[in-house]
């Protein structure tokens, strides 16, 4: 059973993978960013909803494959949304991504480019 976004539920974005990982400059991170969208009252996953991952950092530290700074993915039947591969830039530091979905508070994900 799945819940639909925008139907009055209180939704939550939960980190489900990729956050906290490290890569060297110009390397692809081992895992994509992955979030799970759930109805907070029932803990039921929200299927077929858009989740957007937006790069927030001011310097180039990590971009999605193809040099994209924003990607949108649809949740699967279990409420998971996953990005394409994430590639480290040439600047060392922490890259922050804001993850958003309609009806849910934004969530922050971070990855680190090692110098």
C-alpha positions as CSV (number, residue, x, y, z in Angstrom):
1,X,0.0,0.0,0.0
2,X,1.3,3.5,-0.8
3,X,0.3,7.0,0.1
4,X,0.1,9.9,-2.4
5,X,2.0,13.1,-1.9
6,X,-0.3,16.1,-1.7
7,X,-3.2,14.3,-0.2
8,X,-2.9,15.8,3.2
9,X,-0.3,13.5,4.8
10,X,2.6,14.8,6.7
11,X,5.6,13.4,4.8
12,X,9.2,12.9,5.7
13,X,12.4,12.5,3.6
14,X,14.8,10.1,5.2
15,X,18.4,9.5,4.2
16,X,18.7,6.0,2.8
17,X,22.2,6.0,1.3
18,X,25.1,8.0,-0.1
19,X,25.3,10.7,2.5
20,X,28.5,11.0,4.5
21,X,30.7,9.3,1.9
22,X,34.1,10.5,0.6
23,X,35.8,10.6,-2.8
24,X,39.0,12.0,-4.2
25,X,38.9,14.9,-6.7
26,X,37.3,13.9,-10.1
27,X,36.3,10.4,-8.9
28,X,32.8,9.1,-8.9
29,X,31.4,8.5,-5.4
30,X,30.8,4.8,-4.6
31,X,27.1,5.3,-4.1
32,X,24.4,7.6,-5.4
33,X,22.4,9.7,-3.0
34,X,19.3,7.9,-2.0
35,X,16.3,9.1,0.0
36,X,13.1,7.5,1.2
37,X,9.8,9.3,1.3
38,X,7.3,8.1,4.0
39,X,4.0,9.2,5.6
40,X,5.1,10.1,9.2
41,X,1.8,9.1,10.7
42,X,1.8,5.6,9.4
43,X,5.4,5.0,8.2
44,X,4.0,3.9,4.9
45,X,6.3,4.6,1.9
46,X,5.1,7.1,-0.6
47,X,5.4,5.7,-4.1
48,X,5.5,7.5,-7.5
49,X,6.3,11.0,-6.1
50,X,9.0,13.4,-7.2
51,X,12.1,13.9,-5.0
52,X,14.5,16.6,-6.0
53,X,18.2,16.7,-5.0
54,X,19.7,20.2,-5.3
55,X,23.4,21.0,-4.9
56,X,23.8,23.9,-2.4
57,X,27.6,24.4,-2.2
58,X,29.1,27.6,-3.4
59,X,32.3,26.0,-4.9
60,X,32.5,23.1,-7.2
61,X,32.8,20.0,-5.0
62,X,30.4,17.4,-6.3
63,X,28.0,17.3,-9.3
64,X,25.8,14.7,-10.7
65,X,27.0,12.9,-13.8
66,X,26.8,15.3,-16.8
67,X,27.7,18.3,-14.6
68,X,24.1,18.6,-13.4
69,X,23.5,20.5,-10.1
70,X,19.9,19.4,-9.7
71,X,18.2,16.1,-10.4
72,X,14.7,14.8,-9.9
73,X,13.8,11.2,-9.3
74,X,10.5,9.3,-8.8
75,X,10.1,7.1,-5.7
76,X,9.6,3.4,-6.3
77,X,7.0,1.2,-4.6
78,X,9.0,1.3,-1.4
79,X,9.4,5.1,-1.4
80,X,13.0,5.2,-2.5
81,X,14.4,7.8,-4.9
82,X,18.0,7.6,-6.1
83,X,20.2,10.0,-8.0
84,X,22.5,9.3,-11.0
85,X,26.2,8.9,-10.1
86,X,27.8,11.7,-8.2
87,X,31.2,13.0,-9.3
88,X,33.7,14.9,-7.2
89,X,34.9,18.2,-8.4
90,X,38.4,19.5,-8.1
91,X,37.9,21.4,-4.8
92,X,38.3,19.6,-1.5
93,X,35.6,20.1,1.1
94,X,32.0,19.2,2.0
95,X,29.3,19.4,-0.6
96,X,25.8,19.9,0.7
97,X,22.6,18.8,-1.1
98,X,19.1,19.8,-0.1
99,X,16.5,17.1,-0.8
100,X,12.9,18.2,-1.3
101,X,9.5,16.7,-2.0
102,X,6.1,18.1,-1.9
103,X,4.5,17.9,1.5
104,X,7.8,17.2,3.3
105,X,10.4,19.3,5.1
106,X,13.7,19.6,3.2
107,X,16.5,17.3,4.3
108,X,20.3,17.9,4.0
109,X,22.7,15.3,2.6
110,X,26.5,15.8,2.6
111,X,29.4,14.2,0.9
112,X,33.1,15.1,1.2
113,X,35.8,15.6,-1.5
114,X,39.1,14.7,0.0
115,X,42.1,16.9,-0.8
